[in-house]
């Protein structure tokens, strides 16, 4: 190898190293920036409250956790049982939402059925039976006089109450819980709104890629083998090429590809 060839090789190596260092530095800066954005989004989400965005549709920003199970309030017996079930199955929680149902005040009026009931005393007991369907619930009952007495029964109404809870990721990367009710007489308050998007991310070894290059011409064959790993928006790794042109030669280097539109 001549001096000029050695110099060209050294320059190529130095430029390659500088390029790799630059890519790693850029990826690290992007990662740090993303972490700062998540911290700010969480601060806003923790102060957010439930908002009725349109009729019977409610929304609240979600807090991002590495482990969503920390959002479970295990001081409550029912939530404690839920947490125990998650632990038993060794599962990872993607999200945790709690929705508080608030009944809006409703007054039912109508005509009851009035009858008289026999009494051991001298006074007659008057009985009024009534009933009304409120959609999600039905109330039936009766009252008696002399002395005053009542009976109430609460049962399923003609329209079952349906709650729908959805989790959305917004264009800026933040998350939001949406909840809706099938009955306009029901108000909703989103208590806990938490998500763990980290479990959706791939592990580093899942981003390892192997590549094979092959080209041919009338002069000979060129082939290459390489491997790369994802670093932020970049794929980088070593590569080796071999050719039969000019008696054969082997080239060593690397490859870098950029996905500028990847979030």
Secondary structure, DSSP 8 states (H G I E B T S, - for coil): --HHHHHHHHHHHHHHHHHHHHHHHHHHHHHHHHHHHHHHHHHHHHH---EEEETTEEEEEEEE-SSGGGG--TTSHHHHHHHHHHHHHT----EEEEEEEEE---------EEEEE--SSSS-EEEEEEEEE-SSEEEEEEEETTTTEEEEEEEE-SS---EEEEEEE-TTS-EEEEEEES-TTEEEEEEEEEE-GGGGS--GGGG-EEEEEEEEETTEEEEEEEEEEEETTEEEEEEEEEE-GGG-EEEEEEEEEE-TT--
